[in-house]
Amino acid sequence: MAARRTLELSDEQRAELERARDRHPKPHVREKAAALLKVAAGQSPHAVAKQGVLKTRDPDTATAG
């Protein structure tokens, strides 16, 4: 069985992502920041890709680079 992907963020990284999620002028940056915060909060990347963002994404690429 594959290992579950997780994401650990420092307080500074979390704050930066929250600012991007709430205020970035580009929608795709806001969406990606929101997805990363959800993964860091414990949701699986697959669940975030399928139902945690506005548009369904491929689970293998939703939180990649």
CHARMM internal coordinates of N, CA and C (Angstrom, degrees):
IC EDIT
DIST 1 N 1 CA 1.4550
DIST 1 CA 1 C 1.5276
ANGL 1 N 1 CA 1 C 108.69
DIST 1 C 2 N 1.3053
ANGL 1 CA 1 C 2 N 116.78
DIHE 1 N 1 CA 1 C 2 N 138.85
DIST 2 N 2 CA 1.4642
ANGL 1 C 2 N 2 CA 122.10
DIHE 1 CA 1 C 2 N 2 CA -179.12
DIST 2 CA 2 C 1.5237
ANGL 2 N 2 CA 2 C 110.22
DIHE 1 C 2 N 2 CA 2 C -71.26
DIST 2 C 3 N 1.3122
ANGL 2 CA 2 C 3 N 115.22
DIHE 2 N 2 CA 2 C 3 N 147.38
DIST 3 N 3 CA 1.4573
ANGL 2 C 3 N 3 CA 120.33
DIHE 2 CA 2 C 3 N 3 CA 177.18
DIST 3 CA 3 C 1.5303
ANGL 3 N 3 CA 3 C 109.52
DIHE 2 C 3 N 3 CA 3 C -72.32
DIST 3 C 4 N 1.3097
ANGL 3 CA 3 C 4 N 115.53
DIHE 3 N 3 CA 3 C 4 N 142.09
DIST 4 N 4 CA 1.4640
ANGL 3 C 4 N 4 CA 120.29
DIHE 3 CA 3 C 4 N 4 CA 179.57
DIST 4 CA 4 C 1.5268
ANGL 4 N 4 CA 4 C 109.94
DIHE 3 C 4 N 4 CA 4 C -73.23
DIST 4 C 5 N 1.3015
ANGL 4 CA 4 C 5 N 116.12
DIHE 4 N 4 CA 4 C 5 N 134.36
DIST 5 N 5 CA 1.4598
ANGL 4 C 5 N 5 CA 120.42
DIHE 4 CA 4 C 5 N 5 CA 178.12
DIST 5 CA 5 C 1.5222
ANGL 5 N 5 CA 5 C 109.74
DIHE 4 C 5 N 5 CA 5 C -77.33
DIST 5 C 6 N 1.3125
ANGL 5 CA 5 C 6 N 115.27
DIHE 5 N 5 CA 5 C 6 N 134.99
DIST 6 N 6 CA 1.4584
ANGL 5 C 6 N 6 CA 121.06
DIHE 5 CA 5 C 6 N 6 CA 177.73
DIST 6 CA 6 C 1.5272
ANGL 6 N 6 CA 6 C 108.74
DIHE 5 C 6 N 6 CA 6 C -129.80
DIST 6 C 7 N 1.2982
ANGL 6 CA 6 C 7 N 115.64
DIHE 6 N 6 CA 6 C 7 N 168.85
DIST 7 N 7 CA 1.4575
ANGL 6 C 7 N 7 CA 121.19
DIHE 6 CA 6 C 7 N 7 CA 179.34
DIST 7 CA 7 C 1.5200
ANGL 7 N 7 CA 7 C 107.90
DIHE 6 C 7 N 7 CA 7 C -143.03
DIST 7 C 8 N 1.3177
ANGL 7 CA 7 C 8 N 115.84
DIHE 7 N 7 CA 7 C 8 N 122.19
DIST 8 N 8 CA 1.4621
ANGL 7 C 8 N 8 CA 120.94
DIHE 7 CA 7 C 8 N 8 CA 175.78
DIST 8 CA 8 C 1.5158
ANGL 8 N 8 CA 8 C 108.29
DIHE 7 C 8 N 8 CA 8 C -109.54
DIST 8 C 9 N 1.3244
ANGL 8 CA 8 C 9 N 115.72
DIHE 8 N 8 CA 8 C 9 N 131.89
DIST 9 N 9 CA 1.4614
ANGL 8 C 9 N 9 CA 121.56
DIHE 8 CA 8 C 9 N 9 CA -177.48
DIST 9 CA 9 C 1.5249
ANGL 9 N 9 CA 9 C 110.17
DIHE 8 C 9 N 9 CA 9 C -120.85
DIST 9 C 10 N 1.3279
ANGL 9 CA 9 C 10 N 115.36
DIHE 9 N 9 CA 9 C 10 N 143.62
DIST 10 N 10 CA 1.4646
ANGL 9 C 10 N 10 CA 119.41
DIHE 9 CA 9 C 10 N 10 CA 171.27
DIST 10 CA 10 C 1.5278
ANGL 10 N 10 CA 10 C 107.16
DIHE 9 C 10 N 10 CA 10 C -75.21
DIST 10 C 11 N 1.3133
ANGL 10 CA 10 C 11 N 116.36
DIHE 10 N 10 CA 10 C 11 N 168.19
DIST 11 N 11 CA 1.4613
ANGL 10 C 11 N 11 CA 119.83
DIHE 10 CA 10 C 11 N 11 CA 177.99
DIST 11 CA 11 C 1.5279
ANGL 11 N 11 CA 11 C 110.77
DIHE 10 C 11 N 11 CA 11 C -61.26
DIST 11 C 12 N 1.3243
ANGL 11 CA 11 C 12 N 116.38
DIHE 11 N 11 CA 11 C 12 N -37.89
DIST 12 N 12 CA 1.4574
ANGL 11 C 12 N 12 CA 120.98
DIHE 11 CA 11 C 12 N 12 CA 179.29
DIST 12 CA 12 C 1.5283
ANGL 12 N 12 CA 12 C 111.29
DIHE 11 C 12 N 12 CA 12 C -65.90
DIST 12 C 13 N 1.3300
ANGL 12 CA 12 C 13 N 116.92
DIHE 12 N 12 CA 12 C 13 N -43.41
DIST 13 N 13 CA 1.4663
ANGL 12 C 13 N 13 CA 120.72
DIHE 12 CA 12 C 13 N 13 CA 178.75
DIST 13 CA 13 C 1.5271
ANGL 13 N 13 CA 13 C 110.97
DIHE 12 C 13 N 13 CA 13 C -63.88
DIST 13 C 14 N 1.3374
ANGL 13 CA 13 C 14 N 116.00
DIHE 13 N 13 CA 13 C 14 N -42.36
DIST 14 N 14 CA 1.4685
ANGL 13 C 14 N 14 CA 120.19
DIHE 13 CA 13 C 14 N 14 CA 179.17
DIST 14 CA 14 C 1.5283
ANGL 14 N 14 CA 14 C 110.43
DIHE 13 C 14 N 14 CA 14 C -61.78
DIST 14 C 15 N 1.3237
ANGL 14 CA 14 C 15 N 116.46
DIHE 14 N 14 CA 14 C 15 N -44.16
DIST 15 N 15 CA 1.4670
ANGL 14 C 15 N 15 CA 120.52
DIHE 14 CA 14 C 15 N 15 CA 179.93
DIST 15 CA 15 C 1.5254
ANGL 15 N 15 CA 15 C 110.96
DIHE 14 C 15 N 15 CA 15 C -63.23
DIST 15 C 16 N 1.3240
ANGL 15 CA 15 C 16 N 117.20
DIHE 15 N 15 CA 15 C 16 N -40.47
DIST 16 N 16 CA 1.4597
ANGL 15 C 16 N 16 CA 120.96
DIHE 15 CA 15 C 16 N 16 CA 179.05
DIST 16 CA 16 C 1.5284
ANGL 16 N 16 CA 16 C 111.11
DIHE 15 C 16 N 16 CA 16 C -64.36
DIST 16 C 17 N 1.3335
ANGL 16 CA 16 C 17 N 116.97
DIHE 16 N 16 CA 16 C 17 N -42.76
DIST 17 N 17 CA 1.4643
ANGL 16 C 17 N 17 CA 120.28
DIHE 16 CA 16 C 17 N 17 CA 177.82
DIST 17 CA 17 C 1.5273
ANGL 17 N 17 CA 17 C 111.30
DIHE 16 C 17 N 17 CA 17 C -65.93
DIST 17 C 18 N 1.3274
ANGL 17 CA 17 C 18 N 117.07
DIHE 17 N 17 CA 17 C 18 N -38.03
DIST 18 N 18 CA 1.4654
ANGL 17 C 18 N 18 CA 119.74
DIHE 17 CA 17 C 18 N 18 CA 178.10
DIST 18 CA 18 C 1.5267
ANGL 18 N 18 CA 18 C 110.74
DIHE 17 C 18 N 18 CA 18 C -64.38
DIST 18 C 19 N 1.3363
ANGL 18 CA 18 C 19 N 116.96
DIHE 18 N 18 CA 18 C 19 N -40.03
DIST 19 N 19 CA 1.4728
ANGL 18 C 19 N 19 CA 119.82
DIHE 18 CA 18 C 19 N 19 CA 176.68
DIST 19 CA 19 C 1.5279
ANGL 19 N 19 CA 19 C 110.53
DIHE 18 C 19 N 19 CA 19 C -63.15
DIST 19 C 20 N 1.3326
ANGL 19 CA 19 C 20 N 115.99
DIHE 19 N 19 CA 19 C 20 N -43.52
DIST 20 N 20 CA 1.4741
ANGL 19 C 20 N 20 CA 119.47
DIHE 19 CA 19 C 20 N 20 CA 179.40
DIST 20 CA 20 C 1.5244
ANGL 20 N 20 CA 20 C 110.59
DIHE 19 C 20 N 20 CA 20 C -63.70
DIST 20 C 21 N 1.3273
ANGL 20 CA 20 C 21 N 116.62
DIHE 20 N 20 CA 20 C 21 N -43.41
DIST 21 N 21 CA 1.4685
ANGL 20 C 21 N 21 CA 120.81
DIHE 20 CA 20 C 21 N 21 CA 179.72
DIST 21 CA 21 C 1.5250
ANGL 21 N 21 CA 21 C 111.43
DIHE 20 C 21 N 21 CA 21 C -60.15
DIST 21 C 22 N 1.3252
ANGL 21 CA 21 C 22 N 116.42
DIHE 21 N 21 CA 21 C 22 N -38.83
DIST 22 N 22 CA 1.4651
ANGL 21 C 22 N 22 CA 120.46
DIHE 21 CA 21 C 22 N 22 CA -173.65
DIST 22 CA 22 C 1.5217
ANGL 22 N 22 CA 22 C 114.67
DIHE 21 C 22 N 22 CA 22 C -89.20
DIST 22 C 23 N 1.3594
ANGL 22 CA 22 C 23 N 117.44
DIHE 22 N 22 CA 22 C 23 N -25.37
DIST 23 N 23 CA 1.4606
ANGL 22 C 23 N 23 CA 117.62
DIHE 22 CA 22 C 23 N 23 CA -169.08
DIST 23 CA 23 C 1.5234
ANGL 23 N 23 CA 23 C 116.73
DIHE 22 C 23 N 23 CA 23 C -134.21
DIST 23 C 24 N 1.3030
ANGL 23 CA 23 C 24 N 119.38
DIHE 23 N 23 CA 23 C 24 N -6.16
DIST 24 N 24 CA 1.4651
ANGL 23 C 24 N 24 CA 119.41
DIHE 23 CA 23 C 24 N 24 CA -175.15
DIST 24 CA 24 C 1.5311
ANGL 24 N 24 CA 24 C 109.60
DIHE 23 C 24 N 24 CA 24 C -64.80
DIST 24 C 25 N 1.3242
ANGL 24 CA 24 C 25 N 117.26
DIHE 24 N 24 CA 24 C 25 N 139.74
DIST 25 N 25 CA 1.4697
ANGL 24 C 25 N 25 CA 119.61
DIHE 24 CA 24 C 25 N 25 CA -177.78
DIST 25 CA 25 C 1.5355
ANGL 25 N 25 CA 25 C 113.85
DIHE 24 C 25 N 25 CA 25 C -70.60
DIST 25 C 26 N 1.3210
ANGL 25 CA 25 C 26 N 118.33
DIHE 25 N 25 CA 25 C 26 N -20.22
DIST 26 N 26 CA 1.4612
ANGL 25 C 26 N 26 CA 120.36
DIHE 25 CA 25 C 26 N 26 CA -177.87
DIST 26 CA 26 C 1.5309
ANGL 26 N 26 CA 26 C 110.42
DIHE 25 C 26 N 26 CA 26 C -97.85
DIST 26 C 27 N 1.3243
ANGL 26 CA 26 C 27 N 117.99
DIHE 26 N 26 CA 26 C 27 N 123.40
DIST 27 N 27 CA 1.4598
ANGL 26 C 27 N 27 CA 121.50
DIHE 26 CA 26 C 27 N 27 CA -177.97
DIST 27 CA 27 C 1.5276
ANGL 27 N 27 CA 27 C 114.14
DIHE 26 C 27 N 27 CA 27 C -57.93
DIST 27 C 28 N 1.3465
ANGL 27 CA 27 C 28 N 118.26
DIHE 27 N 27 CA 27 C 28 N -38.44
DIST 28 N 28 CA 1.4571
ANGL 27 C 28 N 28 CA 118.70
DIHE 27 CA 27 C 28 N 28 CA -177.09
DIST 28 CA 28 C 1.5321
ANGL 28 N 28 CA 28 C 111.54
DIHE 27 C 28 N 28 CA 28 C -67.75
DIST 28 C 29 N 1.3202
ANGL 28 CA 28 C 29 N 117.73
DIHE 28 N 28 CA 28 C 29 N -28.45
DIST 29 N 29 CA 1.4679
ANGL 28 C 29 N 29 CA 120.83
DIHE 28 CA 28 C 29 N 29 CA 176.35
DIST 29 CA 29 C 1.5263
ANGL 29 N 29 CA 29 C 109.31
DIHE 28 C 29 N 29 CA 29 C -72.33
DIST 29 C 30 N 1.3287
ANGL 29 CA 29 C 30 N 117.28
DIHE 29 N 29 CA 29 C 30 N -41.55
DIST 30 N 30 CA 1.4710
ANGL 29 C 30 N 30 CA 120.28
DIHE 29 CA 29 C 30 N 30 CA 177.49
DIST 30 CA 30 C 1.5268
ANGL 30 N 30 CA 30 C 110.64
DIHE 29 C 30 N 30 CA 30 C -60.72
DIST 30 C 31 N 1.3336
ANGL 30 CA 30 C 31 N 116.63
DIHE 30 N 30 CA 30 C 31 N -42.43
DIST 31 N 31 CA 1.4663
ANGL 30 C 31 N 31 CA 120.66
DIHE 30 CA 30 C 31 N 31 CA -179.08
DIST 31 CA 31 C 1.5345
ANGL 31 N 31 CA 31 C 110.84
DIHE 30 C 31 N 31 CA 31 C -66.12
DIST 31 C 32 N 1.3232
ANGL 31 CA 31 C 32 N 117.49
DIHE 31 N 31 CA 31 C 32 N -44.46
DIST 32 N 32 CA 1.4631
ANGL 31 C 32 N 32 CA 120.32
DIHE 31 CA 31 C 32 N 32 CA -179.54
DIST 32 CA 32 C 1.5334
ANGL 32 N 32 CA 32 C 110.76
DIHE 31 C 32 N 32 CA 32 C -64.23
DIST 32 C 33 N 1.3336
ANGL 32 CA 32 C 33 N 117.20
DIHE 32 N 32 CA 32 C 33 N -41.60
DIST 33 N 33 CA 1.4619
ANGL 32 C 33 N 33 CA 120.75
DIHE 32 CA 32 C 33 N 33 CA 178.24
DIST 33 CA 33 C 1.5241
ANGL 33 N 33 CA 33 C 110.48
DIHE 32 C 33 N 33 CA 33 C -61.42
DIST 33 C 34 N 1.3220
ANGL 33 CA 33 C 34 N 117.37
DIHE 33 N 33 CA 33 C 34 N -42.46
DIST 34 N 34 CA 1.4600
ANGL 33 C 34 N 34 CA 121.01
DIHE 33 CA 33 C 34 N 34 CA 178.66
DIST 34 CA 34 C 1.5225
ANGL 34 N 34 CA 34 C 110.82
DIHE 33 C 34 N 34 CA 34 C -63.07
DIST 34 C 35 N 1.3210
ANGL 34 CA 34 C 35 N 116.82
DIHE 34 N 34 CA 34 C 35 N -41.92
DIST 35 N 35 CA 1.4690
ANGL 34 C 35 N 35 CA 120.49
DIHE 34 CA 34 C 35 N 35 CA 179.48
DIST 35 CA 35 C 1.5213
ANGL 35 N 35 CA 35 C 110.86
DIHE 34 C 35 N 35 CA 35 C -64.09
DIST 35 C 36 N 1.3250
ANGL 35 CA 35 C 36 N 117.91
DIHE 35 N 35 CA 35 C 36 N -43.34
DIST 36 N 36 CA 1.4592
ANGL 35 C 36 N 36 CA 120.63
DIHE 35 CA 35 C 36 N 36 CA 179.41
DIST 36 CA 36 C 1.5212
ANGL 36 N 36 CA 36 C 111.46
DIHE 35 C 36 N 36 CA 36 C -63.72
DIST 36 C 37 N 1.3226
ANGL 36 CA 36 C 37 N 117.47
DIHE 36 N 36 CA 36 C 37 N -38.99
DIST 37 N 37 CA 1.4591
ANGL 36 C 37 N 37 CA 120.42
DIHE 36 CA 36 C 37 N 37 CA 177.73
DIST 37 CA 37 C 1.5289
ANGL 37 N 37 CA 37 C 111.34
DIHE 36 C 37 N 37 CA 37 C -64.50
DIST 37 C 38 N 1.3210
ANGL 37 CA 37 C 38 N 117.60
DIHE 37 N 37 CA 37 C 38 N -37.18
DIST 38 N 38 CA 1.4690
ANGL 37 C 38 N 38 CA 120.84
DIHE 37 CA 37 C 38 N 38 CA 178.02
DIST 38 CA 38 C 1.5168
ANGL 38 N 38 CA 38 C 111.09
DIHE 37 C 38 N 38 CA 38 C -66.54
DIST 38 C 39 N 1.3317
ANGL 38 CA 38 C 39 N 117.70
DIHE 38 N 38 CA 38 C 39 N -40.40
DIST 39 N 39 CA 1.4630
ANGL 38 C 39 N 39 CA 120.65
DIHE 38 CA 38 C 39 N 39 CA 177.38
DIST 39 CA 39 C 1.5259
ANGL 39 N 39 CA 39 C 109.77
DIHE 38 C 39 N 39 CA 39 C -65.35
DIST 39 C 40 N 1.3165
ANGL 39 CA 39 C 40 N 117.10
DIHE 39 N 39 CA 39 C 40 N -41.75
DIST 40 N 40 CA 1.4621
ANGL 39 C 40 N 40 CA 120.79
DIHE 39 CA 39 C 40 N 40 CA 178.75
DIST 40 CA 40 C 1.5277
ANGL 40 N 40 CA 40 C 111.46
DIHE 39 C 40 N 40 CA 40 C -64.44
DIST 40 C 41 N 1.3273
ANGL 40 CA 40 C 41 N 116.81
DIHE 40 N 40 CA 40 C 41 N -27.97
DIST 41 N 41 CA 1.4604
ANGL 40 C 41 N 41 CA 121.21
DIHE 40 CA 40 C 41 N 41 CA 179.00
DIST 41 CA 41 C 1.5304
ANGL 41 N 41 CA 41 C 112.73
DIHE 40 C 41 N 41 CA 41 C -79.49
DIST 41 C 42 N 1.3432
ANGL 41 CA 41 C 42 N 117.00
DIHE 41 N 41 CA 41 C 42 N -5.09
DIST 42 N 42 CA 1.4558
ANGL 41 C 42 N 42 CA 119.64
DIHE 41 CA 41 C 42 N 42 CA 175.33
DIST 42 CA 42 C 1.5124
ANGL 42 N 42 CA 42 C 115.77
DIHE 41 C 42 N 42 CA 42 C 115.79
DIST 42 C 43 N 1.3217
ANGL 42 CA 42 C 43 N 118.25
DIHE 42 N 42 CA 42 C 43 N -6.66
DIST 43 N 43 CA 1.4596
ANGL 42 C 43 N 43 CA 119.14
DIHE 42 CA 42 C 43 N 43 CA 177.12
DIST 43 CA 43 C 1.5237
ANGL 43 N 43 CA 43 C 109.28
DIHE 42 C 43 N 43 CA 43 C -74.44
DIST 43 C 44 N 1.3062
ANGL 43 CA 43 C 44 N 116.54
DIHE 43 N 43 CA 43 C 44 N 148.57
DIST 44 N 44 CA 1.4629
ANGL 43 C 44 N 44 CA 119.34
DIHE 43 CA 43 C 44 N 44 CA 179.20
DIST 44 CA 44 C 1.5326
ANGL 44 N 44 CA 44 C 109.39
DIHE 43 C 44 N 44 CA 44 C -74.10
DIST 44 C 45 N 1.3340
ANGL 44 CA 44 C 45 N 116.97
DIHE 44 N 44 CA 44 C 45 N 146.15
DIST 45 N 45 CA 1.4656
ANGL 44 C 45 N 45 CA 119.04
DIHE 44 CA 44 C 45 N 45 CA 176.71
DIST 45 CA 45 C 1.5276
ANGL 45 N 45 CA 45 C 112.38
DIHE 44 C 45 N 45 CA 45 C -56.50
DIST 45 C 46 N 1.3251
ANGL 45 CA 45 C 46 N 116.86
DIHE 45 N 45 CA 45 C 46 N -35.25
DIST 46 N 46 CA 1.4678
ANGL 45 C 46 N 46 CA 120.92
DIHE 45 CA 45 C 46 N 46 CA 179.22
DIST 46 CA 46 C 1.5269
ANGL 46 N 46 CA 46 C 110.25
DIHE 45 C 46 N 46 CA 46 C -62.69
DIST 46 C 47 N 1.3261
ANGL 46 CA 46 C 47 N 117.10
DIHE 46 N 46 CA 46 C 47 N -46.80
DIST 47 N 47 CA 1.4671
ANGL 46 C 47 N 47 CA 120.45
DIHE 46 CA 46 C 47 N 47 CA -179.69
DIST 47 CA 47 C 1.5273
ANGL 47 N 47 CA 47 C 110.98
DIHE 46 C 47 N 47 CA 47 C -64.21
DIST 47 C 48 N 1.3211
ANGL 47 CA 47 C 48 N 116.85
DIHE 47 N 47 CA 47 C 48 N -40.75
DIST 48 N 48 CA 1.4651
ANGL 47 C 48 N 48 CA 120.16
DIHE 47 CA 47 C 48 N 48 CA 179.20
DIST 48 CA 48 C 1.5306
ANGL 48 N 48 CA 48 C 109.80
DIHE 47 C 48 N 48 CA 48 C -63.66
DIST 48 C 49 N 1.3295
ANGL 48 CA 48 C 49 N 116.86
DIHE 48 N 48 CA 48 C 49 N -43.08
DIST 49 N 49 CA 1.4634
ANGL 48 C 49 N 49 CA 120.57
DIHE 48 CA 48 C 49 N 49 CA -179.35
DIST 49 CA 49 C 1.5224
ANGL 49 N 49 CA 49 C 111.64
DIHE 48 C 49 N 49 CA 49 C -64.01
DIST 49 C 50 N 1.3165
ANGL 49 CA 49 C 50 N 117.02
DIHE 49 N 49 CA 49 C 50 N -37.96
DIST 50 N 50 CA 1.4672
ANGL 49 C 50 N 50 CA 120.35
DIHE 49 CA 49 C 50 N 50 CA -175.50
DIST 50 CA 50 C 1.5247
ANGL 50 N 50 CA 50 C 113.94
DIHE 49 C 50 N 50 CA 50 C -83.28
DIST 50 C 51 N 1.3337
ANGL 50 CA 50 C 51 N 118.19
DIHE 50 N 50 CA 50 C 51 N -32.34
DIST 51 N 51 CA 1.4549
ANGL 50 C 51 N 51 CA 117.98
DIHE 50 CA 50 C 51 N 51 CA -175.27
DIST 51 CA 51 C 1.5205
ANGL 51 N 51 CA 51 C 115.06
DIHE 50 C 51 N 51 CA 51 C -145.32
DIST 51 C 52 N 1.3257
ANGL 51 CA 51 C 52 N 118.17
DIHE 51 N 51 CA 51 C 52 N 1.84
DIST 52 N 52 CA 1.4539
ANGL 51 C 52 N 52 CA 120.15
DIHE 51 CA 51 C 52 N 52 CA -176.31
DIST 52 CA 52 C 1.5159
ANGL 52 N 52 CA 52 C 115.08
DIHE 51 C 52 N 52 CA 52 C -98.13
DIST 52 C 53 N 1.3253
ANGL 52 CA 52 C 53 N 117.28
DIHE 52 N 52 CA 52 C 53 N -1.17
DIST 53 N 53 CA 1.4622
ANGL 52 C 53 N 53 CA 121.82
DIHE 52 CA 52 C 53 N 53 CA 178.67
DIST 53 CA 53 C 1.5260
ANGL 53 N 53 CA 53 C 108.72
DIHE 52 C 53 N 53 CA 53 C -128.26
DIST 53 C 54 N 1.3137
ANGL 53 CA 53 C 54 N 115.87
DIHE 53 N 53 CA 53 C 54 N 167.53
DIST 54 N 54 CA 1.4684
ANGL 53 C 54 N 54 CA 119.43
DIHE 53 CA 53 C 54 N 54 CA -175.13
DIST 54 CA 54 C 1.5218
ANGL 54 N 54 CA 54 C 113.00
DIHE 53 C 54 N 54 CA 54 C -62.10
DIST 54 C 55 N 1.3239
ANGL 54 CA 54 C 55 N 117.06
DIHE 54 N 54 CA 54 C 55 N -42.84
DIST 55 N 55 CA 1.4526
ANGL 54 C 55 N 55 CA 121.68
DIHE 54 CA 54 C 55 N 55 CA -179.51
DIST 55 CA 55 C 1.5243
ANGL 55 N 55 CA 55 C 108.32
DIHE 54 C 55 N 55 CA 55 C -113.46
DIST 55 C 56 N 1.3137
ANGL 55 CA 55 C 56 N 117.65
DIHE 55 N 55 CA 55 C 56 N 131.59
DIST 56 N 56 CA 1.4552
ANGL 55 C 56 N 56 CA 121.29
DIHE 55 CA 55 C 56 N 56 CA 179.31
DIST 56 CA 56 C 1.5180
ANGL 56 N 56 CA 56 C 110.14
DIHE 55 C 56 N 56 CA 56 C -58.68
DIST 56 C 57 N 1.3242
ANGL 56 CA 56 C 57 N 115.90
DIHE 56 N 56 CA 56 C 57 N 135.33
DIST 57 N 57 CA 1.4597
ANGL 56 C 57 N 57 CA 121.71
DIHE 56 CA 56 C 57 N 57 CA -178.20
DIST 57 CA 57 C 1.5218
ANGL 57 N 57 CA 57 C 110.06
DIHE 56 C 57 N 57 CA 57 C -120.35
DIST 57 C 58 N 1.3111
ANGL 57 CA 57 C 58 N 116.71
DIHE 57 N 57 CA 57 C 58 N 163.28
DIST 58 N 58 CA 1.4618
ANGL 57 C 58 N 58 CA 122.30
DIHE 57 CA 57 C 58 N 58 CA 173.97
DIST 58 CA 58 C 1.5253
ANGL 58 N 58 CA 58 C 107.56
DIHE 57 C 58 N 58 CA 58 C -70.39
DIST 58 C 59 N 1.3253
ANGL 58 CA 58 C 59 N 119.10
DIHE 58 N 58 CA 58 C 59 N 124.59
DIST 59 N 59 CA 1.4633
ANGL 58 C 59 N 59 CA 121.06
DIHE 58 CA 58 C 59 N 59 CA -177.49
DIST 59 CA 59 C 1.5178
ANGL 59 N 59 CA 59 C 113.83
DIHE 58 C 59 N 59 CA 59 C -58.26
DIST 59 C 60 N 1.3242
ANGL 59 CA 59 C 60 N 118.62
DIHE 59 N 59 CA 59 C 60 N -27.08
DIST 60 N 60 CA 1.4574
ANGL 59 C 60 N 60 CA 120.98
DIHE 59 CA 59 C 60 N 60 CA -178.94
DIST 60 CA 60 C 1.5295
ANGL 60 N 60 CA 60 C 112.43
DIHE 59 C 60 N 60 CA 60 C -77.58
DIST 60 C 61 N 1.3057
ANGL 60 CA 60 C 61 N 118.42
DIHE 60 N 60 CA 60 C 61 N -15.58
DIST 61 N 61 CA 1.4557
ANGL 60 C 61 N 61 CA 120.05
DIHE 60 CA 60 C 61 N 61 CA -176.83
DIST 61 CA 61 C 1.5237
ANGL 61 N 61 CA 61 C 113.82
DIHE 60 C 61 N 61 CA 61 C -123.44
DIST 61 C 62 N 1.3041
ANGL 61 CA 61 C 62 N 118.59
DIHE 61 N 61 CA 61 C 62 N -3.54
DIST 62 N 62 CA 1.4603
ANGL 61 C 62 N 62 CA 120.80
DIHE 61 CA 61 C 62 N 62 CA -173.37
DIST 62 CA 62 C 1.5114
ANGL 62 N 62 CA 62 C 112.87
DIHE 61 C 62 N 62 CA 62 C -60.45
DIST 62 C 63 N 1.3146
ANGL 62 CA 62 C 63 N 119.07
DIHE 62 N 62 CA 62 C 63 N -38.51
DIST 63 N 63 CA 1.4549
ANGL 62 C 63 N 63 CA 120.06
DIHE 62 CA 62 C 63 N 63 CA -178.13
DIST 63 CA 63 C 1.5209
ANGL 63 N 63 CA 63 C 111.45
DIHE 62 C 63 N 63 CA 63 C -117.69
DIST 63 C 64 N 1.3121
ANGL 63 CA 63 C 64 N 117.24
DIHE 63 N 63 CA 63 C 64 N 15.99
DIST 64 N 64 CA 1.4747
ANGL 63 C 64 N 64 CA 120.32
DIHE 63 CA 63 C 64 N 64 CA 177.90
DIST 64 CA 64 C 1.5242
ANGL 64 N 64 CA 64 C 109.17
DIHE 63 C 64 N 64 CA 64 C -79.38
DIST 64 C 65 N 1.3412
ANGL 64 CA 64 C 65 N 114.21
DIHE 64 N 64 CA 64 C 65 N 150.39
DIST 65 N 65 CA 1.4581
ANGL 64 C 65 N 65 CA 125.63
DIHE 64 CA 64 C 65 N 65 CA 175.87
DIST 65 CA 65 C 1.4417
ANGL 65 N 65 CA 65 C 114.47
DIHE 64 C 65 N 65 CA 65 C 0.29
END
COOR INIT
IC SEED 1 N 1 CA 1 C
IC BUILD
